[in-house]
Amino acid sequence: MASAETDLPANSEASIPRQSGDAHVPIVTNLLNTIISSVINASHPDFFNSSANSTNSTNSSDCWNEYCWTWDEYDDHILEFIRPKHYEIVFIIIYCITFVVGLVGNALVCFAVWRNHNMRTVTNVFIVNLAVGDFLVILVCLPPTLVLDVIESWFLDPGTCKCVLYLQSASVAVSVLTLSAIAVERWWAICYPLRFKSTLPRARKIIILIWVVALLCALPEAITTSTVETAFPANYTSPYLIQCKPLWDPLNQGIYQIVQSFVFYVLPMGLMALTYTHIASVLWKHEIPGVVVSSKNYGQSRKYMLDSNRNSQDDQIISRRKAARMLIAIVIMFGICYLPVHLMNVLRYFGIQPIKHDNLIIQNLISHWLPYFNSAINPIIYNFMSAKFRKEFKVSCYCCFYGIKHRPRTRRDPTFTMTFSHSNYSNCHTEEVTMASM
């Protein structure tokens, strides 16, 4: 492991200052402010037993720090330093609520589309992929982010550090690329329906490509990331204040952050803004390219067909408008929630950040929480803005709460069936699913 230099505290009444970077780069600086010239050695056995030396004899040659703290007292100061403050406890509760809501909500999205074959449209397949990415973001990234921001210590091995940061970067890239793919797919399907036909096989291929690109783009995190121990005076060692961060030099780190923010924020937001603006202009002009009203019929039959086609076209426009509103809301939430963390990452590596420690911690906690809030809020947006998702969420919750009962196997039929119980719920009717035995 590498080591980071620190200094001794300047006065006994000031608490040990700390800083924190992004979710995986907690920067511990100015932990100690002055190094005393004399270092304690084994030839002074009465040092650890003398309270006078530990509190008052600041000029004693037996002291290894300005206040003659013993090793145990130094440990106590470290523990006091990393202990969560009152405002951090509030953020811990908020993070935990986000964790539960995000996992349950995104799992329900996947379950709802898997359960209802009618919902397996191209757009919903992309939404499921987005839910998988959001699920991974919350599951893999939120807990270590919270620990690093609050306690500023990495307690696991360097390999886990690499793995967590790699999956974090990859899962965020999956979410961004999926939103971009949805925008382009909707743009082609609505604005140029005669030139492009959306199909499920094509959507699956695009999803595979998204994951490959995301995993490749996250490789720099896996290559450069490691744990860094804080270097204390007098060979003092501590299991705390170990950092998990990329070991870039400042210039390359700044360049990398700028490129990453452009590729995974500025460029996708620009693309989605253009596509959804064009989609809105088409849908809200009451026109759908490629839809033609038949004029081959005459008399009463012709009038009926015209009315029927017009009603069908109106229904299609209304349905697509609702879907467009939902997708635009998702994009707006993405833009709002990811802007602070990208901006903070770029500014920090150019030395622009709050001077006061508490302000820096609050800034980090808020800016890091917003992407997780975005991952947790997406299923709620689906619930409020899509009647189909809302219905399936209710059915899925009902069926999950009341469980699934299994029928025993028989000799004649080497399969087993599972039946949703409590069929008195109108939308959770008894449904048999037969699966071949292994």
Secondary structure, DSSP 8 states (H G I E B T S, - for coil): -EEEE----S-TTS-------STT------S-----S----TT-GGGTT-HHHHHT-TT-TT-SSTT---HHHHHHHHHHHHS--HHHHHHHHHHHHHHHHHHHHHHHHHHHHHH-GGG--HHHHHHHHHHHHHHHIIIIIHHHHHHHHHT----S-HHHHHHHHHHHHHHHHHHHHHHHHHHHHHHHHHH-TTT----HHHHHHHHHHHHHHHHHHTHHHHHHEEEEEEE-GGG---SSS-EEEE---HHHHHHHHHHHHIIIIIHHHHHHHHHHHHHHHHHTTT--TT--------HHHHHHHHHHHHHHHHHHHHHHHHHHHHHHHHHHHHHHHHHHHHHHHHHHTTT-S-SSHHHHHHHHHHHHHHHHHHHHHHHHHHHHH-HHHHHHHHHHHHHHHH-EEE----SS--EEEEEES-TTSTTS---EEEEE--
